[in-house]
Structure formats: C-alpha cells, structure tokens
Amino acid sequence: MTIAHPDGESSVFDVRRAKTRRHFFQECGVGVGKIALASLLASDLYADDRSGLGRNQAHASNPTAPKPTHFPAKAKRVIYLFMAGAPSQLELFDHKPKLTELEGKPIPPEVIKGQRYAFIQPDAAVLGPRFKFSQHGECGATISEVLPHLSKVVDDIAIVRSCHTDLFNHSPAQLFVNTGSGIPGRPSMGSWLSYGIGSEADDLPSFVVLESGGNLSGGAAMWSSGFLPGTHQGVPFRGQGDPILHVSNPQGFDKRAQRESLNLIRNLNEQRLDISGDPEIATRINAYEMAFRMQSRAPELMEFSQETQETLDLYGAKPGDGKAAFANNCLLARRLAERGVRFIQVYHAGWDHHSNVEGGVRGQAKQTDQACAALIQDLKQQGLLEDTLVVWGGEFGRTPMVEASAALGRSMGRDHHPQAFTMWFAGGGITPGTSLGATDELGFNVVDRPVHVSDVQATILHCLGIDHRKLTFRFRGLNFRLTGVEEHQPVAELLA
C-alpha cells in the first residue's frame, strides 16, 4: 500500500505495522486541536470560495467559473492593447510647442536636477515634436496627425496625459504595468481577474494573450499566474491556423476513445486532489477539460471567413499576412470578447525609439492606428463597447531631450521617461470624450492630476466590480494584491 503526502512524495506502507488512529493522535506530536487549527488557517491559502461548493469540488468542476463581484460591474471583460517599448507621448498625444521653441538648447538645470536616464545625460538638448497636432471631435481632444483613424473616435475614448511609473527600464517597467511588480514571479492582471471573478467562457481560456511586432522585454512573466493556481495563467494564441499548437486531433483519432481516456485521468486526478488538496491538480484537471472543449471551439474562432469584407477592411485585417498581425489580433480580440473571454491581452512591440523617433513612431502608428480605432467602432456596432473595457498604453514615456550617440549609431531619438506618459481608455465604466491630467510646458513632469500605474490597475478592477484592496491572495504568510501595499485609488474622473 502507498500513502501520498501533501508534498507530492510517496512511501511504501506496510498495513501490518499500521497503528490505530488513537495511537497516531497520541504519538504524532500534533494533536486534534492543532490539526483543526491548521485546517482553519489553511483555508487562507486558497481563493475565497463564494460558489457554495467545497474547495476541492469548486476547483475540480471549473476553477474559472463566474464569481460574484464586490459591487455591480460596468465592464464584463477587458481588451488591453499594450504598446511595448514605450510610445512617445510627445509625438502622439501630449503637444508641447515650447519644445519646438527650445529645440537644440539644453533643458533648464532646475528641471532635470537629480534625474537618472538609461542612455543620455540629463543636460541633453531639447527635441521638439516631430508632427503636427490638431483638435478633433466634439470633445476637442488634441491628437497627432499620425493618428488619423483614432482622431475619428476621440469622442468614444478618454485620454489621460498624466500617467507615471516607478521604473525606467523596459523589462521591469513592463512587468510593473502587467503584474504590479518589477520582479518576475507575481501574478499578472489577467490572472488576478480570472482568479477573482472567473470567466463567462467555458470552452476558451479566461485569459488569452496575442502578440505582434517582435520580442517583449518582460517576456512570458507578463502573463504568468505567479503564485496563483496555474489555471489562471494567460494562454498565448497564434494569429493564424490552430490558435494553439496540436489543439486538433491527428487524422483518424477516435474522439470517443479520447473522452474515455480523459474520464479515467480525471477520476485519478480527483482522487489525488481529495487527498492532497493541491490546487495545481485542479489546474491539471481543468487544462485537460479545457483542451477537449477547445478542440471544437478554437478552430471556429479563427474562421475569419465568417466576417464580412467590410469588417476586414475596417481593421485592415488580412488573415495569414504577418504584416497585418496587429490588425488580425484586434479583430481576434473582438471575437474572443463576444465569446466571453475575461481578459484579452494584445501585445504589440516595436515602440522603443532611441533613434529616429519620427520614422519609428510614424511606422508604428501606421501599423496600429487603424485597427485600434476599428476595434472601438466594431465593439460599438456589435453592442459590446458598453461592457468591454479597452485600454491602450505602454510602460513609460519618452524624454523631451534628444538621444544621440555616434558610438551606438543613434540620432534624433528619445530616451526612457517614467515621469510622464499617456494612456487612453474606452468602453465599460469609462466616461467618453474625457481628457484628464497635464504635464508642464516641456512635457517633463506631471503638474495636474497624476495617475500612477497602480491607480490604472485599481481603475481597471473597479470597472469590473472589484475593490482592488479586497482582491488578495495569501502566499508565504503575506496577503498580496495586484496594486501593492501603498494606497492607490481608482481614477474617479474617468468613471462613468
């Protein structure tokens, strides 16, 4: 006979040497009282089970089933358009004519006192904006000329020009925006939402990741479940073919035999789960079941032939064309949203313009502007914008000073700037046509309504009916939350 231990090890046990339960409680040095206390304390290690099921039953049936929110939610899902590399707010949203006036001159010493930068000296010369700006829509929002499509939907979005962060290098800053920490190992925002309120999709993952534009500095840690159960981890989808490799059965494989095999594996896993209570076993059970359900659902998801040519043209989507990867992903994000996926993370890399910021921003805007605006229009036409929160932004901003280095082959670029950058929001829970916050005349520091990255996270959770202070997970004796231990608040001026 074999006894299983909570740590996953096992040992051979001779039944002839077994002691009675009375002997065990007398000699184990623990006692019934201590076991009862441990049982009570152990409940803190797992998610608050508001389903009415026992912990093992809830996890085994569906750990991402919808759960109640703290208060009525305006949004049911999130599409986060993460522009990795840090778009230059000074070329896109934050118009600073004073920079044109001062171009080529050193920035005033009192402005840069005590500042650190990744590649330039603080006294580098000023670089003026490379594009023209003009006002658009009934709200009168000022937008760069390289965003002609977004300028048509400014009345549907809210622009925040006063965002700031704590980190000034790409990898930790990207992790900070996505997980609330600059160090790998913490749960990502999508994982927190999957854990906290589950998903409305039972045949697709609760948290899906789409990528385009190149490598991401933060890597897969940005969609990790961290110390949360692995079932809440983001699932990367491909933009064409099977969204996940090997989701389709080999030709001739008997689906009935597959189902019978899965039933046997599930029964064995559930027995082990009852013994150990290990949530990762529940993750394994759910992964097998999700994969089985996705075999019928996922291929249909990728059938863009179901979309009208008008819709494809709206996004600029071209299935199978790598040059249209971001546009394809935005259309796929809408299809995932209407199928109940809770958190859809669309990463687009390539915004890191240490050299030739003008050409770099123009190129990236050409790749992304049409699809971003199309996503807003399409969600609105489908009746999904009211309960879908769309977020756009990078990890930090870019300096008002120029970056130039003969040794590195750089000229007319901008360095990392955590003190100020711009994000925009649309849809569920957000007041449209809003412009919030301001920077000084050089675009260097926030001077009105600062919005920290953790405030952004608190705002996203609020739109989904979650009090960010109450969404916690106990790990290694501490209660963790996405927004950290410092006091942060949802941005009230954005909330509808």
N, C-alpha and C positions, 0 to 999 in steps of 0.2 A: 504494500500500500504506500502511496506517496502523499505527503502533505505539502500543500502550496503555502508559501509565505508571502506577505504583502510586498516584500522587496523583489519578488519575481523568482527567487531561488526555490529549490525544492530539495527534499531529503527523503531517504528511504526510512520508513517507519514500520517497525515490527509490531503487529497487533497484539502479540503475546506479551509484550512488555508494556502495554498501554496501562496508564493509571486512570482511576476514576476521575470525574470532574471535581469531586470534593478534594482529592489529593492535589489536583492541578491548582485550584484556587488557594490551597494552603501553602504550597511549596513554590509557586511561581514568583512570589515576591511582588505581585501586583495587587491582587485582591479585587473583589467585585466592585467595590466603591470606586477604585481607581479606573477600572475598565469603563464604568458608567461615565465617569468624568471625561475620560479620553474620548468616548463616543460623542459626548456633547461638544467638546472642543473641536473634534474632527469635522463637525458639520460646517465650521467656518472655512474649511479648506475648499469648499465647493460652492458653485453658484447658488444664489438664493432660488430655491425651487418654488415658484409661485403657481405651478401647474396642478398641484394637488396630488401628484404622483410621488412615490418614494424616489430617492435619489437614483438608485440603480434602474428602476423602471423608467423614469423620465429620460435618463441618458440613453438607455437601450432602445427605446421606442423612436425618439427623434430629438437629439440634443439641440437642434436648431429650430424646433417648433416655435411659433409665435408666442411671445410672453407679454403680459400687461406692461404698460409704461407707467412712469411716475405721475404723469398728467396727460391730458389729451394732446396728441401729436398733430402738428400741421403737415409734417412730411412722413412718408412711409418708407422712403428709400433715398439713397444718396448716389449721385454720379460725381466723382471728384476728378477733375481734369488737372492733373499735376504736371506743371511745366518744369521739368527737371533741368537744372543748370542755372536757374535764376534769370528770368526775363528782365530786361532793362525797363523799369517803370518810367524812366526819363525819355524813352523813345516810344512809349505806348500810351501811358495814362496820366503821367504827372508832368504837365507842361511847365517849364521854367525858363521864360525868356531871359531872365537875369544871367543864366549860364551863357547864352549867346553873347551878351554884352561883355562878359568877363573871359571869354574863351582865350586860351593861351596864357592867361595870367595865373599866378599861384593863388590857391584858395586862401582866404584870410586865416592867419595863425590861430585866432581865438576859436574858430570853428572846428579845427582839427586837433586841438590840444588833447593829448592823451589817447589818441586813436591808434589802432593797430589794423594793418591790412595784409592780405595774403601775398600780394606781389608788388605793390607800389609803395613809394614813400608818401607819407601824408601830405607833403607840400607839393605834390604833383600838380601840374597846370589844369585849369578848368577845361572841360569839353562841353560844348553846347549841344542841345538836342539836334539830332540828325534829320528830323522830319517835321513837317507842318502839323499843326493841331487846329481843330475847329469844333464848334459845338453842334450837338445833334439831338434830335428828338424833342419832345415836349419838356423833358426834364433839363435840357440844355447841357448835358454831360459833355465834357471836353475829351475828345478821343483823337489819337494819331491817325494820319492819313493812311498808314499801312493796315488799318483795321476797318476797311470799308463795309464789310459784312456785319461786324459787331456793332458798328455805328447805327445800323438799321434796327437793332433790337435793344438799344440802350434804355428804352422805357420799361423793359422787362427785367433789367438787371439792377443790382446795387453795387456800386463801386466804393471800395474802402482804400484810401490812399495813405493810410497811417499805420499800416501793419509794421511790426518789428519783431525781431527774434534775438536769441541769446548767443547764437553760434555763427561763425563766419567762414567755415569751410564746408564744402558740399556734402560729403558723406554724413558727418554728424548733424548738419542742419536739415538734410532731407529726412534723416531718422527722427529728428525732433518734431518736425511737422507731422510725420506719419504715426509716430508712436509716443510722443511726449517725452522722449529721452534721446540724447545724442549718442548713447551707448547701445550697441546691439543687445537684444535679448528681451526687450519689452514688447508687450502685445501691441499690434497696430490698431488703428481706429476701426477698421472694418471688423477686426476680430473682437474688439470690445462690443461693437453693436450686435454681432452675431451671438456673442455670449449673453448680452444683456436683454435683448428683445427678440432674438431669433430671426426667422425669415418666413416670408409667405410662399417661397418656392420649395416644393417638396421633391422636385426632380432636377434641380440645379443647385449648385452650392450657394450658400448665403452670401459669400464674399468672393467676387471674381476680379481678377487682375488682367488688364490688357496693356500691351506695351508697343511703343513705336519710337523711332528716332535715334536708337542707339543704346549704349550701355548706361546704366543708372549707378551713380556713385554709392548710394545707400544699399543697393543690392536687394536680395530676397528678404533681408531683415526688415524691410519696409512693409511687407505683408505677412510677417510672421505672427503666429499666435502667442509667442513668448512663453510665459508660464501658464497661460490659459490652456485648457484642453485642446489638443491638436485639431479637433474637428472644426474649430473656428478659424483656422488659418486660411489666408487668401489662396485661391486656386487660379494659377495663370492659364489663360486661354490663348490659343493661337488664332490669328486673324483669318485663316482660310483652312479648308479641309476639315478634318476632325478637330474640334476645338481643343481636345486633349488626346495625345497620342494613345493609340491602342484602345480607344473607347468602343470601337466597333469589334464585333466578334470575327474571328477568322472564318473564311468561307466554309460552309458545311458544318459548323459547330452547332450542336443541338442546344437550343435555349432552355428546354425543359431540364436537361441534364445539368446545365449551369445553375438553374434555380434550385434544384435538389442539392447540389454541392454547396451552394450558398446557405441553404437552410441548415445543413449539417454544421457548417463552420460557425454560423450564427449561434446555434444551440451550444456548441462547445465554448464559444466566447462568452455567452451569457452565464454559463455555469462558472467560468473563471471570474467574471465580473461580480457575481454574487459572493464569491469567496473573498476576493481582494478589494473590491470597491475602487479599483484603479480606473480613473476616468479615461485613460488612454485606450483601455479595452473598449469602452463605449465609442471612442473615436474610430477604432478599427471596425467595429460593427457598422457604424454609420457610413464609413467610407465604402465598404463593400456594397451596402444597400444603395447608397447614392450612385455609385458607379453603374449598378444594374439599371436603375431608373434612367440615368443619363443616356444609356445606350439607345433609347428610343427618342429622348427629348433633344439631346445635343445636336445630332445631325440636322434636325428640323430647324434648330436655332440658326444654323449657318446658311440656310436656304435664302439667300438674298434675292433669288428669282421671284420670291413672293412679294417683294417690294416693287412699287411702280417705278418706271423710269424717271418720273417727276421727282420722287423721293431720292433716288440715287443721284440725280443731278443737283438736288438741293444741297446734299452733303459734299458732292464731288467724289462720291464713293465709286470705286472700281474694284469689285471683288477679284482677288488674285493679283492685284497690282501693288507691289511693295511701295511705290511712290505715293500711293493713296492710303497708306496704312493707318494714319491717324483718322482720316475721314471714315474709313471702313470701321475702325474701332468705335467712333462716335455713334455710327448707325447701329453697330452691335450693342453698344451700351443702352440705346433706346429699346432694343429688342429684349435685352436682359431685364430692363426696368419693367416692361409690361408683363414679364413672366414672373415677377415677384422677387427678384434678387434684391437683397437688402442693401449691399454696398458694392458699387462698381467703380473700381479704381482704374482710371485711364492715364497711364504714364506716357509722357512724350518728352524724350531727352533732346539735347542739342541747343539749349539756350545759354550756354556758357561762353560768352563773347568777350574774351580778354583781348582780342584783336578784331579790327574791322566790325565794330558793333553795328554800324549802319547796314552793311551787307548781311551780317548774321541775323539781325532782327527782321530785316525785310524777307529773308528766305524762310525763317521760321513762321512769320506771320502768314506768308503765302501758303504754307503747309497746313496751318491750323485755324486761321480766321474764319473761313467759310464753314467748316464743319462745326466749330463752336457755336456760331450763330444759327446754323441749321438745326443743331440739337435743341436749342431753345425754341425755335419755330415749330419743329416737329413734335416735341413734347406738348407744346401748347395746342397744336392741331389735334393731337391724339387725346387731349383731356388729361394728360399726365403731369403737366407742369405744376399744377396746384398742390400735388402731394409728392413731387420729386424735387429734392434739393440739389441744385447744381453748384459746384464750387470750382473756381479757376484760380490758380496761383502757383508760385514756385517756393523755393526755400528761403530766399532773401532777395535783396535788390542789388542795384549796381551803383557804383560811385559817381558823383558829379565830376570827379577828376579823371583825366585820361590815363590809360595804361599804355606804355610804350617801352619796349625793351629790344634792343638790337640783338642781344645775346639769345633771347627766346624767340626772336622773329615776330615780335608783336608791335602793333601800332594802331592808334585810333580805337582802342578798346576801353572797357571799363572793368574795374576790379569788384570783388565781393563787397556788399554793403548791407550789414544786418540792421542798421539803424532805421531804415525806411524802405518799404516796398508796397506794391499794390496788389490787391486781390479783388475778384468780383464774385457775386453770388446771385442766384436766381431760383425762383420756384418756391417750394413748400416752406412756408413760415417766414419768407423774406419780403420786405416792403419794396416793390419795384420802383425804378426811377430815382433811387436814393444815391447821393454822393456824400460820403462820410469821411471826416478827417482831412488833415492838411499837413504838408511839410513846409519848412522855411523857404525863402526865395531861391535858395540853392538846391533844394531837394535833398538836403543833408540830414536834418533831424525832424522828427515829428513835432509839430507845435500845436496841434489840435486833435483831440480825441484819439490818443494812442490805443492801438489794438494789438495785444500780444498774441503770439501763435496759440498759446493756451486759451486765450479768450475766443479765438476762432474755433478751437476744438469744443469749448463749452457751448458755443452758439450752435454748432452742428448737432451736438447731442440734444440741446434744448428743442430744436426744431423737430426732433424725433421723439419728443415727450420724455426725455431723460434729464434728471437732475445730475449734473456731472459730479457733484460731491457724494452722491449715493451709489454711483456705479463703481463698485470696488471689488477687489479680489484679494483674499488673504494668502500671502506667499511668504514663507520663511519668517513668520511671526509679524509681518507688517501688512497693513491694508493699503494696497496700491490702487491708483486710479489713473486714467488717461491724462488728466490735467495736472497731476502732481500735487504736492502738498501746499504750495503757495496759493494765495487767494486770487482766483480768477473768476470772471463773470461772463455770461452771455452778453453779446453786444446788443443792448436793449433798443438802440436806434435802428437796428436792422430788422427787428422782429415785427411782423405784421400783427 
